[in-house]
Amino acid sequence: MLNKLIFTLFNLLVFSSLQAQIHFTDVTAAAGINHEFAVYDGMFGGGACVLDLNNDGYEDLYLTGGMNDDQLLLNQKDGTFRNIFEGSGLEATKKCVTQGVTSADVNRDGNVDLFITTITTKGERKAIPRAENLLFLNLGNGKFKNATSEYGLDDLYSFSTGCSFGDFNADGWPDLYVGNYFLDYDGPLTEINDATIVNASKTAEGYLLLNKNGKAFKDVYSDYGLNHRGFGFGGLFTDYDNDGDQDLLVLHDFGYKARPNYLLRNNFPDKSFTYVEKEVGLDLRINAMTAAVGDYDNNGFMDYFVTNIKFNRFMVSGGKDKPYTDKAEELGMGFFTISWGANWADFDHDGDLDLFVANGDLNPNCQPMGDFLFENPLFATLGGGGSAGGGKFTDIARAAGIQDYGIGRGSVIFDLENDGDMDVLIVNQKAVKNYPMPSVTKLYRNDANQGNWLKVALDGVHAEKHGLGSRVTVVAGGQRMMREIDGGGSSHISQNSTIAHFGLGTAMTVDSVIVTWSGGKQQVLVGQGVNQLLVIKEEGEAVVQSDDGPKFNSRWLLIGVAALVSLAVFFKNRRRKG
């Protein structure tokens, strides 16, 4: 009888741990965050960047403010942040209306640098709104140096939106793509709509900026065969064809009136790109705001969730040499909305990627609309081979406590407290007109507290310092999961954490970790433990970094205790029968 009770308890604990719902807690005030993005004249702006600015192992945040001051938030290692913007050397941003932001170690000195896009200067209104984008080198100790002019970027006056770092020539120096919205526009930005866009006809080229050995950037847009124009919301570097180099997915607003999205295949080692969007089915004629990158079905090919006004697109890879297919409606994501940021992450550690989507009306329309959290149905749990679930995604944002009703724009994922799960920050715009609730930036802490996990940080030697554009593949529990290291652009004008995160479910060991460095070289580690941060140096040893050892939670402790008790009783009864 005792054995039966213990066995029942064991199964109930396991079942409850695997079926527990994703849950988030709004910790904005508790974390010391007080931020809202103030628009210049319309819908534009609201980016965030995750970076470790002082190399202390805790991820910090940079938030653009638009007409407000930007913020540099230092992680205090206790779930709170401190704004250290004043005196940081970043004050040059105060003269500009900032938009997007991304980061990389531009000069490979061990410190992460910042690149910030702008649309115009503050003060007197310009007939043609534009300004220089800003590059800041990280000097360490929370100090930055304005290196815009030094790196040859001061003559690139533009109305810029999203930006993304990558390494398209695989030389180890992070390069940049910058999206520009238009060449000129003589009306108020609040009046941008189909009619004004058609009449404007002033679409802009982007910038493809090649890093010259950490000392300068050169615009090689035409040199590499780029000739498109559009109402650009940026782009992202991603290896869509699995050939080891970084291709470029370009996102355009008003694609049905002007220019669609473009996909450029990297012809590395040749110094050129080829437009292939039509042949692969990614020439979307929509209002594309971002593209979240993730292998949602663990089949080894990247899929792209593209946010839009009205209906989003979920472009799923058909496999090698096959086109992409929009499966948003088929997979339960076909909602009418206005979406901006989007982030793939395994929020519940069950072995598949879930999706957060930040929604927000055009400002100044200001009608509330809640965010989405789509739970992936693919795996009920991971471990012992996993089990395919199939079916449709389910929006659980309200039940999970993350259905935010602010005027959402950029969103990022990162690990606030180094406890192994992914938290979410949403940049919300201040409403131009009356709004029924505060619309301020929000931080949601992930309190799901279930399943094992692994985080992997890369330390490039020949490749880019943080492995931007590289891939990490984890084999565990009978599943093979893949992540690309984010250089920005994979959420609306924002950059997620550069640390790859994997949910492992009940798997108690990681069979292998495979790093495909930018350029195609692979590195393999086997037999790794769970619930740890694994730092992998290119062609070197892997180092486990943890402040106080692997993290466990009480649920798994109870499961272990129940299992041990059950085994003890079992062997005791065997001895009695013997």
Buried (B, 14 or more C-beta within 10 A) or exposed (E): EEEEEBBEBBEEBBEEBBEBEBBBBBBBEEBBBEBBBBBBBBBBBBBBBBBBBBEEBBBBBBBBBBBBBBBBBBBEEEBBBEBBBEEBBBBBBEBBBBBBBBBBBBBBBEBBBBBBBBBBBBEEEEEEBBBBBBBBBBBEEBBBBBBBEEBBBBEBEBBBBBBBBBBBBBBBBBBBBBBBBBBEBEEEBBEBEEEBBEEBEBBBBBBBBBBBEBEBBBBBBEEBBBEBBBBBBBBBBBBBBBEBBBBBBBBBBBBEBBBBBBBBBBBBEEBEBEBBBEEBBBBBBBBBBBBBBBBBBBBBBBBBBBBBBEBBBBBBBEEEEEEBEBBBEEBBBBBEBBBBBBBBBBBBBBBBBBBBBBBBBBBBBBEBBBBBBBBBBBBBBBBEEBEEEEEBBBBBBEBBBBBBBBBBBBBBBBBBBBBBBBBBBBBBBBBBEEBEEEBBBBBBBBBBBBBBBBBBBBBBEEBBBBBBBBBBBBBBBBBBBBBBBBBBBBBBBBBBBBBBBBBBBBBBEBBBBBBBBBBBBEBEBEEBEBBBBBBBBBEEEBEEEBEEEBBEBEBBEBBEEBBEBBEEBEEEEEEEEE
